[in-house]
């Protein structure tokens, strides 16, 4: 599994979004799961899972 952490998506005039990617490299199409939350922007902890 490949993990790429703390990429930043910039948008002019708006706040930036920080995201992580977790994937296994292959040519097989896979579903995409997007997990979003807004509690103070703390993406690495506080999930309660």
Biopython code that builds the backbone (N, CA, C, O; Angstrom):
import numpy as np
from Bio.PDB.StructureBuilder import StructureBuilder

atoms = [
    (1, "UNK", "N", (0.850, -1.173, 0.000)),
    (1, "UNK", "CA", (0.000, 0.000, 0.000)),
    (1, "UNK", "C", (0.897, 1.238, 0.000)),
    (1, "UNK", "O", (1.917, 1.287, 0.687)),
    (2, "UNK", "N", (0.498, 2.214, -0.772)),
    (2, "UNK", "CA", (1.200, 3.487, -0.830)),
    (2, "UNK", "C", (0.425, 4.508, -0.004)),
    (2, "UNK", "O", (-0.798, 4.606, -0.112)),
    (3, "UNK", "N", (1.140, 5.262, 0.815)),
    (3, "UNK", "CA", (0.526, 6.318, 1.619)),
    (3, "UNK", "C", (1.251, 7.617, 1.312)),
    (3, "UNK", "O", (2.473, 7.704, 1.432)),
    (4, "UNK", "N", (0.487, 8.624, 0.914)),
    (4, "UNK", "CA", (1.041, 9.955, 0.669)),
    (4, "UNK", "C", (0.281, 10.912, 1.575)),
    (4, "UNK", "O", (-0.932, 11.067, 1.441)),
    (5, "UNK", "N", (0.990, 11.554, 2.494)),
    (5, "UNK", "CA", (0.342, 12.383, 3.504)),
    (5, "UNK", "C", (0.585, 13.868, 3.276)),
    (5, "UNK", "O", (1.611, 14.279, 2.734)),
    (6, "UNK", "N", (-0.386, 14.651, 3.704)),
    (6, "UNK", "CA", (-0.309, 16.107, 3.787)),
    (6, "UNK", "C", (-0.118, 16.822, 2.454)),
    (6, "UNK", "O", (0.680, 17.754, 2.350)),
    (7, "UNK", "N", (-0.848, 16.383, 1.444)),
    (7, "UNK", "CA", (-0.926, 17.138, 0.196)),
    (7, "UNK", "C", (-1.839, 18.340, 0.455)),
    (7, "UNK", "O", (-2.712, 18.277, 1.321)),
    (8, "UNK", "N", (-1.646, 19.420, -0.281)),
    (8, "UNK", "CA", (-2.461, 20.619, -0.084)),
    (8, "UNK", "C", (-3.127, 21.011, -1.396)),
    (8, "UNK", "O", (-2.471, 21.138, -2.430)),
    (9, "UNK", "N", (-4.436, 21.200, -1.336)),
    (9, "UNK", "CA", (-5.215, 21.663, -2.476)),
    (9, "UNK", "C", (-5.519, 23.141, -2.245)),
    (9, "UNK", "O", (-6.231, 23.492, -1.304)),
    (10, "UNK", "N", (-4.979, 24.002, -3.102)),
    (10, "UNK", "CA", (-5.158, 25.447, -2.978)),
    (10, "UNK", "C", (-6.259, 25.919, -3.916)),
    (10, "UNK", "O", (-6.421, 25.392, -5.017)),
    (11, "UNK", "N", (-7.011, 26.912, -3.470)),
    (11, "UNK", "CA", (-8.045, 27.527, -4.292)),
    (11, "UNK", "C", (-8.006, 29.027, -4.028)),
    (11, "UNK", "O", (-8.081, 29.459, -2.878)),
    (12, "UNK", "N", (-7.892, 29.810, -5.073)),
    (12, "UNK", "CA", (-7.745, 31.248, -4.924)),
    (12, "UNK", "C", (-8.928, 31.857, -4.167)),
    (12, "UNK", "O", (-10.087, 31.641, -4.521)),
    (13, "UNK", "N", (-8.614, 32.615, -3.131)),
    (13, "UNK", "CA", (-9.636, 33.279, -2.344)),
    (13, "UNK", "C", (-10.354, 32.398, -1.338)),
    (13, "UNK", "O", (-11.301, 32.850, -0.694)),
    (14, "UNK", "N", (-9.923, 31.142, -1.186)),
    (14, "UNK", "CA", (-10.561, 30.218, -0.245)),
    (14, "UNK", "C", (-9.507, 29.533, 0.601)),
    (14, "UNK", "O", (-8.318, 29.589, 0.287)),
    (15, "UNK", "N", (-9.935, 28.890, 1.669)),
    (15, "UNK", "CA", (-9.006, 28.163, 2.521)),
    (15, "UNK", "C", (-8.472, 26.932, 1.789)),
    (15, "UNK", "O", (-9.156, 26.353, 0.946)),
    (16, "UNK", "N", (-7.251, 26.546, 2.121)),
    (16, "UNK", "CA", (-6.645, 25.350, 1.540)),
    (16, "UNK", "C", (-7.211, 24.101, 2.202)),
    (16, "UNK", "O", (-7.684, 24.152, 3.337)),
    (17, "UNK", "N", (-7.159, 22.976, 1.488)),
    (17, "UNK", "CA", (-7.596, 21.685, 2.010)),
    (17, "UNK", "C", (-6.377, 20.774, 2.043)),
    (17, "UNK", "O", (-5.672, 20.629, 1.044)),
    (18, "UNK", "N", (-6.135, 20.160, 3.198)),
    (18, "UNK", "CA", (-5.029, 19.209, 3.345)),
    (18, "UNK", "C", (-5.620, 17.804, 3.267)),
    (18, "UNK", "O", (-6.640, 17.519, 3.894)),
    (19, "UNK", "N", (-4.972, 16.922, 2.489)),
    (19, "UNK", "CA", (-5.515, 15.572, 2.316)),
    (19, "UNK", "C", (-4.407, 14.535, 2.267)),
    (19, "UNK", "O", (-3.255, 14.846, 1.966)),
    (20, "UNK", "N", (-4.777, 13.301, 2.567)),
    (20, "UNK", "CA", (-3.883, 12.145, 2.501)),
    (20, "UNK", "C", (-4.418, 11.176, 1.458)),
    (20, "UNK", "O", (-5.620, 11.135, 1.195)),
    (21, "UNK", "N", (-3.520, 10.395, 0.865)),
    (21, "UNK", "CA", (-3.897, 9.366, -0.108)),
    (21, "UNK", "C", (-3.412, 8.008, 0.375)),
    (21, "UNK", "O", (-2.268, 7.869, 0.807)),
    (22, "UNK", "N", (-4.276, 7.015, 0.303)),
    (22, "UNK", "CA", (-3.934, 5.627, 0.626)),
    (22, "UNK", "C", (-4.385, 4.783, -0.561)),
    (22, "UNK", "O", (-5.573, 4.759, -0.881)),
    (23, "UNK", "N", (-3.460, 4.094, -1.215)),
    (23, "UNK", "CA", (-3.850, 3.305, -2.381)),
    (23, "UNK", "C", (-2.836, 2.203, -2.667)),
    (23, "UNK", "O", (-1.685, 2.254, -2.234)),
    (24, "UNK", "N", (-3.307, 1.203, -3.413)),
    (24, "UNK", "CA", (-2.457, 0.127, -3.904)),
    (24, "UNK", "C", (-2.334, 0.316, -5.406)),
    (24, "UNK", "O", (-3.339, 0.386, -6.113)),
    (25, "UNK", "N", (-1.101, 0.401, -5.894)),
    (25, "UNK", "CA", (-0.895, 0.640, -7.316)),
    (25, "UNK", "C", (-1.260, -0.595, -8.127)),
    (25, "UNK", "O", (-0.746, -1.688, -7.888)),
    (26, "UNK", "N", (-2.166, -0.401, -9.100)),
    (26, "UNK", "CA", (-2.533, -1.452, -10.043)),
    (26, "UNK", "C", (-3.328, -0.809, -11.174)),
    (26, "UNK", "O", (-3.711, 0.358, -11.088)),
    (27, "UNK", "N", (-3.569, -1.562, -12.212)),
    (27, "UNK", "CA", (-4.338, -1.043, -13.347)),
    (27, "UNK", "C", (-5.839, -1.324, -13.200)),
    (27, "UNK", "O", (-6.625, -0.939, -14.065)),
    (28, "UNK", "N", (-6.234, -1.984, -12.123)),
    (28, "UNK", "CA", (-7.639, -2.307, -11.884)),
    (28, "UNK", "C", (-8.343, -1.083, -11.295)),
    (28, "UNK", "O", (-7.858, -0.480, -10.338)),
    (29, "UNK", "N", (-9.492, -0.724, -11.878)),
    (29, "UNK", "CA", (-10.260, 0.402, -11.352)),
    (29, "UNK", "C", (-10.833, 0.041, -9.983)),
    (29, "UNK", "O", (-11.317, -1.070, -9.766)),
    (30, "UNK", "N", (-10.766, 1.004, -9.071)),
    (30, "UNK", "CA", (-11.258, 0.790, -7.717)),
    (30, "UNK", "C", (-12.192, 1.934, -7.336)),
    (30, "UNK", "O", (-12.116, 3.016, -7.920)),
    (31, "UNK", "N", (-13.079, 1.704, -6.355)),
    (31, "UNK", "CA", (-13.948, 2.800, -5.911)),
    (31, "UNK", "C", (-13.129, 3.837, -5.158)),
    (31, "UNK", "O", (-12.059, 3.539, -4.628)),
    (32, "UNK", "N", (-13.642, 5.044, -5.119)),
    (32, "UNK", "CA", (-13.021, 6.135, -4.395)),
    (32, "UNK", "C", (-13.852, 6.430, -3.157)),
    (32, "UNK", "O", (-15.071, 6.583, -3.245)),
    (33, "UNK", "N", (-13.199, 6.508, -2.006)),
    (33, "UNK", "CA", (-13.876, 6.854, -0.765)),
    (33, "UNK", "C", (-13.344, 8.205, -0.316)),
    (33, "UNK", "O", (-12.134, 8.393, -0.192)),
    (34, "UNK", "N", (-14.253, 9.146, -0.072)),
    (34, "UNK", "CA", (-13.867, 10.475, 0.397)),
    (34, "UNK", "C", (-14.408, 10.632, 1.805)),
    (34, "UNK", "O", (-15.618, 10.556, 2.022)),
    (35, "UNK", "N", (-13.522, 10.849, 2.756)),
    (35, "UNK", "CA", (-13.897, 11.042, 4.150)),
    (35, "UNK", "C", (-13.655, 12.506, 4.483)),
    (35, "UNK", "O", (-12.515, 12.969, 4.441)),
    (36, "UNK", "N", (-14.704, 13.233, 4.811)),
    (36, "UNK", "CA", (-14.597, 14.670, 5.102)),
    (36, "UNK", "C", (-15.123, 14.958, 6.497)),
    (36, "UNK", "O", (-16.100, 14.363, 6.953)),
    (37, "UNK", "N", (-14.455, 15.875, 7.153)),
    (37, "UNK", "CA", (-14.971, 16.363, 8.424)),
    (37, "UNK", "C", (-14.459, 17.776, 8.629)),
    (37, "UNK", "O", (-13.506, 18.193, 7.971)),
    (38, "UNK", "N", (-15.077, 18.509, 9.527)),
    (38, "UNK", "CA", (-14.716, 19.904, 9.685)),
    (38, "UNK", "C", (-14.393, 20.331, 11.097)),
    (38, "UNK", "O", (-14.231, 21.526, 11.344)),
    (39, "UNK", "N", (-14.293, 19.406, 12.036)),
    (39, "UNK", "CA", (-14.028, 19.789, 13.417)),
    (39, "UNK", "C", (-12.631, 20.369, 13.558)),
    (39, "UNK", "O", (-11.661, 19.628, 13.720)),
    (40, "UNK", "N", (-12.528, 21.651, 13.500)),
    (40, "UNK", "CA", (-11.279, 22.394, 13.653)),
    (40, "UNK", "C", (-10.203, 21.961, 12.655)),
    (40, "UNK", "O", (-9.037, 22.309, 12.840)),
    (41, "UNK", "N", (-10.552, 21.226, 11.620)),
    (41, "UNK", "CA", (-9.602, 20.837, 10.585)),
    (41, "UNK", "C", (-8.561, 19.832, 11.030)),
    (41, "UNK", "O", (-7.480, 19.785, 10.443)),
    (42, "UNK", "N", (-8.841, 19.027, 12.040)),
    (42, "UNK", "CA", (-7.871, 18.065, 12.568)),
    (42, "UNK", "C", (-8.080, 16.717, 11.905)),
    (42, "UNK", "O", (-8.796, 15.868, 12.435)),
    (43, "UNK", "N", (-7.462, 16.512, 10.748)),
    (43, "UNK", "CA", (-7.715, 15.324, 9.942)),
    (43, "UNK", "C", (-7.060, 14.055, 10.484)),
    (43, "UNK", "O", (-7.477, 12.959, 10.110)),
    (44, "UNK", "N", (-6.055, 14.161, 11.347)),
    (44, "UNK", "CA", (-5.290, 12.989, 11.767)),
    (44, "UNK", "C", (-5.719, 12.407, 13.106)),
    (44, "UNK", "O", (-5.163, 11.396, 13.534)),
    (45, "UNK", "N", (-6.692, 13.015, 13.780)),
    (45, "UNK", "CA", (-7.137, 12.444, 15.038)),
    (45, "UNK", "C", (-8.530, 12.955, 15.393)),
    (45, "UNK", "O", (-9.027, 13.916, 14.804)),
    (46, "UNK", "N", (-9.136, 12.303, 16.350)),
    (46, "UNK", "CA", (-10.461, 12.684, 16.805)),
    (46, "UNK", "C", (-11.593, 12.063, 16.006)),
    (46, "UNK", "O", (-12.696, 12.610, 15.985)),
    (47, "UNK", "N", (-11.352, 10.935, 15.347)),
    (47, "UNK", "CA", (-12.381, 10.320, 14.511)),
    (47, "UNK", "C", (-13.384, 9.512, 15.324)),
    (47, "UNK", "O", (-14.527, 9.354, 14.896)),
    (48, "UNK", "N", (-12.988, 8.996, 16.484)),
    (48, "UNK", "CA", (-13.894, 8.223, 17.318)),
    (48, "UNK", "C", (-14.243, 6.870, 16.727)),
    (48, "UNK", "O", (-15.285, 6.302, 17.053)),
    (49, "UNK", "N", (-13.390, 6.349, 15.868)),
    (49, "UNK", "CA", (-13.655, 5.039, 15.251)),
    (49, "UNK", "C", (-12.925, 3.955, 16.019)),
    (49, "UNK", "O", (-13.015, 2.780, 15.664)),
]
sb = StructureBuilder()
sb.init_structure("model")
sb.init_model(0)
sb.init_chain("A")
sb.init_seg("    ")
for serial, (resi, resn, name, xyz) in enumerate(atoms, 1):
    if name == "N":
        sb.init_residue(resn, " ", resi, " ")
    sb.init_atom(name, np.array(xyz, "f"), 0.0, 1.0, " ", f" {name:<3s}", serial, name[0])
structure = sb.get_structure()
